[in-house]
Amino acid sequence: MTSDNPQIPPRQRKIIHCDCDCFYAAIEMRDDPSLRGKPLAVGGASERRGVVATCNYEARRFGIHSAMPTATALRRCPGLIVVPPRMDVYRGVSRQVQQIFADYTDLIEPLSLDEAYLDVSDARAFQGSATLIARDIRSRARDTLGITLSAGIAPNKFLAKIASDWEKPDGQFVIRPDQIDAFVLQLPVKKLFGVGKVTAARLHALGVQTCADLRDVSEEALLAQFGSFGSRLFQLCRGIDDREVKVERQRKSLSVENTFARDLADLPACIERLHELHAQMLKRWQPLQARYQVGGTFVKLKFDNFVSTTAEQSADSCALDLFPGLMAQAWARHQRPVRLIGVGVRLVPRDERAADQLALPLEL
């Protein structure tokens, strides 16, 4: 099976690969605008044998890249600014990006903090247009998070990932089913998924430089040269990739959070913010109702001293009137100004309830 919908043939799937542009460096430039336009790397200090985790495009012009020793990077670009990584910040922004993805589909396969596959074959937003969904995701990331991402849209994961590199940074590229053959034929074999330097060198030794060359080699010959990976090469050079977008694990909860520019002084100020957060949560909950039921509700508060607390209760709906009481419980524990509010629901897969139980109506 290649999609949650067995009616969708492989070449008609709609897969988006989203890749945040120089993610760590982009966040550093967002948070410190004085770094913009200057060669910047995020990584360890040179005197500690540190390496570059990522760098911006200004630094890449000097040949700097991830995994390069920081000392080497500084030799190539003496004016390079090196800042230490802030992983907690990057993880927080990554969660916000994932929340944007979840507004369009529940079929999300994160590859790292800064990239993911999305299967939008059954998405309803923008009448199911993967191109418009990708454009909207990119716009929201730019406008709400202050970062850019690039997107590739194609009928499978292999092609979507290649496409996301085609218009970097801050762009997107579409490979439609009727364009697959023309696109793949001109690809260098080093672009194929799983082909590293060693395999590429072996292919080059056989006179194979492009996918067009590779198509001239029989599957039997590829199996003889590369073992079981030969079948994979045979498929990839024809643009075939039936791998599913794999959700890492069953969802156990759904939540939305907001960090406020100014701390909220008291409980009434916090409760005033509930309606907006609840509306955002409902929007994300609606696509999940076919697979999950509500098992509980919760409110998370982070106070001005960065102490967090969560109040929750069992529930079988996510009605708005369930949340003010939880908010009051959480706030009463510290009674301080609040910098972040989160609201959410605990999820129970429907197959864990009675199979014939009817879905509970969504309460607004």
Phi, psi and omega per residue, in radians:
M1 nan 2.338 -3.055
T2 -2.006 -0.014 3.083
S3 -2.703 2.776 3.053
D4 -1.067 -0.444 3.126
N5 -1.763 1.878 -3.082
P6 -1.165 -0.196 3.124
Q7 -1.377 -0.167 -3.067
I8 -1.638 1.934 3.083
P9 -1.114 2.698 -3.072
P10 -0.939 -0.699 -3.065
R11 -1.350 -0.064 3.106
Q12 -1.918 0.095 3.049
R13 -1.176 2.764 3.108
K14 -2.134 1.792 -3.098
I15 -1.970 2.317 3.059
I16 -1.994 2.281 2.967
H17 -1.865 2.055 3.137
C18 -1.845 2.308 -3.088
D19 -2.385 1.982 3.125
C20 -1.173 2.392 -3.075
D21 -1.366 2.154 -3.126
C22 0.583 1.075 -2.864
F23 -0.895 -1.023 -3.084
Y24 -1.066 -0.790 -3.120
A25 -1.140 -0.637 3.132
A26 -1.098 -0.689 3.121
I27 -1.181 -0.695 3.115
E28 -1.109 -0.708 3.117
M29 -1.226 -0.588 3.070
R30 -1.113 -0.768 -3.068
D31 -1.408 -0.346 3.095
D32 -2.381 1.506 -3.064
P33 -1.008 -0.338 3.123
S34 -1.137 -0.272 3.136
L35 -1.455 -0.237 -3.077
R36 -1.150 2.450 3.114
G37 1.415 -0.006 -3.135
K38 -1.990 2.595 3.083
P39 -1.068 2.162 -3.029
L40 -2.359 2.367 3.025
A41 -2.250 2.542 2.997
V42 -1.871 2.154 -3.112
G43 3.046 -2.967 -3.109
G44 -1.455 2.765 -3.124
A45 -1.189 2.550 -3.095
S46 -1.126 -0.629 -3.107
E47 -1.222 -0.233 3.103
R48 -1.872 0.362 -3.130
R49 1.017 0.639 3.140
G50 -1.256 2.873 3.085
V51 -2.208 2.816 3.123
V52 -1.376 2.180 3.050
A53 -1.425 -0.759 3.049
T54 -2.818 2.947 3.111
C55 -2.614 2.854 3.131
N56 -1.476 3.099 -3.049
Y57 -1.225 -0.511 3.068
E58 -1.073 -0.686 3.113
A59 -1.262 -0.593 -3.110
R60 -1.137 -0.419 3.099
R61 -1.129 -0.340 3.098
F62 -1.618 0.103 -3.125
G63 1.477 0.205 3.129
I64 -1.390 2.481 -3.125
H65 -2.633 2.945 -3.135
S66 -1.107 2.605 -3.126
A67 1.312 -0.009 3.060
M68 -1.321 2.392 3.048
P69 -0.989 2.386 -3.119
T70 -1.012 -0.654 3.125
A71 -1.060 -0.712 3.103
T72 -1.141 -0.739 3.130
A73 -1.061 -0.699 3.140
L74 -1.216 -0.534 3.060
R75 -1.197 -0.665 3.129
R76 -1.249 -0.574 -3.111
C77 -2.454 1.568 -3.108
P78 -1.031 -0.426 3.134
G79 -1.543 0.141 -3.119
L80 -1.101 2.297 3.036
I81 -1.626 2.179 -3.139
V82 -1.996 2.136 3.114
V83 -2.050 2.560 3.125
P84 -1.255 2.607 -3.140
P85 -1.206 2.584 3.057
R86 -2.089 1.392 -2.973
M87 -1.078 -0.619 3.128
D88 -1.071 -0.694 3.117
V89 -1.157 -0.783 -3.113
Y90 -1.117 -0.687 3.109
R91 -1.123 -0.666 3.120
G92 -1.104 -0.772 3.114
V93 -1.164 -0.662 3.097
S94 -1.044 -0.709 3.100
R95 -1.112 -0.654 3.112
Q96 -1.159 -0.669 3.074
V97 -1.108 -0.746 3.122
Q98 -1.088 -0.618 3.096
Q99 -1.113 -0.657 3.078
I100 -1.112 -0.823 3.121
F101 -0.958 -0.733 -3.029
A102 -1.178 -0.233 3.069
D103 -1.293 -0.207 -3.067
Y104 -2.008 -0.515 -3.120
T105 -2.798 2.701 3.021
D106 -1.696 -0.084 -3.127
L107 -1.626 1.494 -3.063
I108 -2.179 2.245 3.096
E109 -2.069 1.669 3.102
P110 -1.172 2.398 3.067
L111 -1.782 -0.478 -3.141
S112 -2.925 -3.014 3.112
L113 -1.098 -0.466 -2.954
D114 -2.016 0.126 3.110
E115 -2.630 2.691 -3.117
A116 -2.820 2.713 2.947
Y117 -1.692 2.501 3.030
L118 -2.216 2.294 2.996
D119 -1.734 1.916 -3.108
V120 -1.933 0.442 -3.112
S121 -1.002 -0.616 -3.101
D122 -1.875 0.206 -3.084
A123 -1.173 2.570 3.139
R124 -1.740 -0.394 -3.117
A125 -1.045 2.480 3.110
F126 0.918 0.664 3.131
Q127 0.928 0.580 3.075
G128 1.402 0.181 -3.135
S129 -1.334 1.950 3.116
A130 -1.132 -0.595 3.123
T131 -1.080 -0.797 -3.123
L132 -1.266 -0.596 3.076
I133 -1.087 -0.821 3.132
A134 -1.069 -0.724 3.137
R135 -1.102 -0.689 -3.129
D136 -1.226 -0.702 3.074
I137 -1.015 -0.802 -3.121
R138 -1.120 -0.714 3.130
S139 -1.121 -0.737 -3.134
R140 -1.179 -0.686 3.106
A141 -1.091 -0.704 -3.135
R142 -1.198 -0.787 -3.015
D143 -1.376 -0.637 -3.041
T144 -1.737 -0.479 -3.084
L145 -1.929 -0.248 3.110
G146 1.295 0.414 3.084
I147 -2.266 2.877 3.082
T148 -2.008 2.693 3.022
L149 -2.442 2.714 3.105
S150 -1.912 2.654 -3.056
A151 -2.368 2.501 2.994
G152 -2.081 2.350 -3.113
I153 -2.109 2.216 -3.085
A154 -2.818 3.004 3.127
P155 -1.346 -0.108 3.106
N156 -2.630 2.962 -3.046
K157 -1.157 -0.744 -3.122
F158 -0.985 -0.877 -3.098
L159 -1.279 -0.615 3.135
A160 -1.101 -0.693 -3.141
K161 -1.159 -0.736 3.086
I162 -1.103 -0.731 -3.096
A163 -1.111 -0.557 -3.102
S164 -1.177 -0.349 3.091
D165 -1.497 -0.209 -2.936
W166 -1.244 -0.588 -3.078
E167 -2.150 0.546 3.109
K168 -1.240 2.589 -0.155
P169 -1.543 2.861 3.003
D170 0.998 0.792 3.107
G171 -2.480 -3.139 3.064
Q172 -2.576 2.711 -3.081
F173 -2.464 2.400 -3.072
V174 -1.994 2.335 2.979
I175 -2.032 1.893 -3.119
R176 -1.473 2.796 -3.101
P177 -0.929 -0.692 -3.107
D178 -1.365 -0.033 3.123
Q179 -1.833 -0.057 -3.005
I180 -1.046 -0.890 -3.055
D181 -1.042 -0.852 -3.110
A182 -1.088 -0.660 -3.116
F183 -1.217 -0.815 -3.028
V184 -1.218 -0.639 -3.055
L185 -0.963 -0.631 -3.062
Q186 -1.565 -0.022 -3.107
L187 -1.246 2.364 2.960
P188 -1.137 2.548 -3.091
V189 -1.108 -0.401 3.134
K190 -1.165 -0.247 3.105
K191 -1.429 -0.198 -3.086
L192 -1.253 2.472 -3.140
F193 -1.038 2.184 3.110
G194 1.603 -0.087 3.133
V195 -1.640 1.882 3.077
G196 -1.705 -2.898 -3.075
K197 -1.088 -0.720 -3.085
V198 -1.162 -0.845 -3.136
T199 -1.137 -0.699 3.108
A200 -1.051 -0.735 3.134
A201 -1.110 -0.691 3.115
R202 -1.143 -0.682 3.100
L203 -1.166 -0.739 3.120
H204 -1.057 -0.660 3.127
A205 -1.120 -0.427 3.088
L206 -1.536 0.047 -3.119
G207 1.464 0.289 -3.107
V208 -1.792 1.940 3.133
Q209 -1.892 -0.648 -3.065
T210 -2.165 2.992 3.087
C211 -1.150 -0.510 3.061
A212 -1.081 -0.734 3.074
D213 -1.115 -0.720 -3.071
L214 -1.130 -0.556 3.139
R215 -1.167 -0.335 3.120
D216 -1.397 -0.141 -3.136
V217 -1.681 2.280 -3.111
S218 -1.216 2.751 3.108
E219 -1.110 -0.614 3.130
E220 -1.098 -0.730 3.135
A221 -1.164 -0.667 3.120
L222 -1.171 -0.686 3.091
L223 -1.109 -0.663 3.141
A224 -1.166 -0.616 -3.095
Q225 -1.471 -0.647 -2.949
F226 -2.173 0.146 -3.131
G227 1.162 -2.582 -3.077
S228 -1.075 -0.457 3.112
F229 -1.134 -0.334 3.093
G230 -1.056 -0.661 3.092
S231 -1.129 -0.651 3.110
R232 -1.120 -0.762 3.107
L233 -1.077 -0.704 3.140
F234 -1.037 -0.691 -3.141
Q235 -1.325 -0.801 -3.051
L236 -1.089 -0.674 -3.127
C237 -1.214 -0.132 3.030
R238 -1.865 0.147 3.097
G239 1.315 0.368 -3.094
I240 -1.726 2.195 3.081
D241 -2.698 1.817 -3.062
D242 -1.659 0.186 3.134
R243 -1.081 2.392 3.092
E244 -1.384 2.724 2.886
V245 -1.349 1.994 -3.002
K246 -1.759 2.033 3.009
V247 -1.212 2.238 -2.988
E248 -1.020 -0.700 -3.085
R249 -2.805 2.875 3.078
Q250 -1.112 2.437 3.106
R251 -1.242 2.395 3.093
K252 -1.883 -0.297 3.138
S253 -2.758 2.895 3.051
L254 -2.433 2.323 -3.116
S255 -2.658 2.803 2.978
V256 -2.249 2.547 -3.128
E257 -2.295 2.697 3.038
N258 -2.478 2.219 3.012
T259 -1.713 2.201 -2.998
F260 -1.594 2.530 3.132
A261 -1.090 -0.599 3.066
R262 -2.177 2.390 -3.141
D263 -1.039 2.514 3.079
L264 -1.484 2.217 -2.909
A265 -1.266 -0.610 -2.997
D266 -2.612 -3.130 -3.089
L267 -1.089 -0.805 3.119
P268 -0.990 -0.671 3.121
A269 -1.118 -0.625 3.106
C270 -1.198 -0.772 -3.108
I271 -1.114 -0.564 3.097
E272 -1.036 -0.479 -3.095
R273 -1.502 -0.125 -3.037
L274 -1.123 -0.727 -3.028
H275 -1.042 -0.787 -3.125
E276 -1.129 -0.785 3.129
L277 -1.133 -0.697 3.125
H278 -1.093 -0.720 3.122
A279 -1.091 -0.706 3.096
Q280 -1.117 -0.703 -3.139
M281 -1.142 -0.741 3.126
L282 -1.048 -0.683 3.131
K283 -1.050 -0.689 3.134
R284 -1.358 -0.461 -3.098
W285 -1.299 -0.612 -3.003
Q286 -0.979 -0.765 3.134
P287 -1.188 -0.234 -3.064
L288 -1.664 -0.147 -2.985
Q289 -1.101 -0.490 -3.133
A290 -1.203 -0.420 -3.045
R291 -1.891 -0.360 -3.029
Y292 -2.347 2.767 2.927
Q293 -2.149 2.786 3.126
V294 -1.347 2.315 3.069
G295 -2.007 -0.178 -3.132
G296 -3.126 2.892 3.098
T297 -2.234 2.701 3.127
F298 -2.652 2.750 3.055
V299 -2.244 2.321 3.095
K300 -2.011 2.356 3.052
L301 -2.169 2.422 2.959
K302 -2.073 2.171 -3.042
F303 -1.538 3.051 -3.075
D304 -1.144 -0.300 3.078
N305 -1.650 0.217 3.082
F306 1.224 0.203 3.009
V307 -1.414 2.347 -3.131
S308 -1.964 2.644 3.052
T309 -2.587 2.650 -3.131
T310 -2.295 2.322 3.037
A311 -2.017 2.334 -3.124
E312 -2.531 2.892 -3.141
Q313 -2.663 2.734 3.032
S314 -1.224 2.491 3.141
A315 -2.845 2.724 3.082
D316 -2.023 0.251 3.013
S317 -2.572 3.010 3.111
C318 -2.106 0.705 -3.139
A319 -1.071 2.535 -3.088
L320 -1.010 -0.634 -3.046
D321 -1.240 -0.078 3.068
L322 -1.406 -0.279 -2.954
F323 -1.612 -0.578 -3.139
P324 -1.022 -0.684 3.124
G325 -1.113 -0.707 3.082
L326 -1.137 -0.675 3.093
M327 -1.047 -0.778 -3.128
A328 -1.105 -0.721 3.106
Q329 -1.053 -0.811 -3.094
A330 -1.154 -0.750 -3.086
W331 -1.171 -0.625 -3.090
A332 -1.113 -0.345 -3.095
R333 -1.226 -0.473 -3.106
H334 -2.309 -0.484 3.074
Q335 0.888 0.962 3.127
R336 -2.284 2.909 3.033
P337 -1.003 2.571 -3.030
V338 -1.966 2.315 3.132
R339 -1.824 -0.355 -3.127
L340 -2.500 2.418 3.015
I341 -2.172 2.363 2.995
G342 -2.228 2.456 3.045
V343 -2.231 2.531 -3.096
G344 -2.874 3.115 3.121
V345 -2.292 2.555 2.957
R346 -1.482 2.410 -3.042
L347 -1.901 2.478 3.071
V348 -2.157 2.128 3.095
P349 -0.993 2.461 -3.082
R350 -1.094 -0.520 -3.136
D351 -1.269 -0.066 3.052
E352 -1.635 -0.120 3.036
R353 -1.809 3.087 3.107
A354 -0.995 2.315 -3.020
A355 -1.079 -0.515 -3.087
D356 -1.718 0.170 -3.126
Q357 -1.234 2.310 -3.135
L358 -1.304 2.589 3.104
A359 -1.132 2.373 3.077
L360 -1.269 2.442 3.138
P361 -1.161 2.593 3.096
L362 -1.290 2.159 -3.139
E363 -1.702 2.209 -3.102
L364 -1.631 nan nan
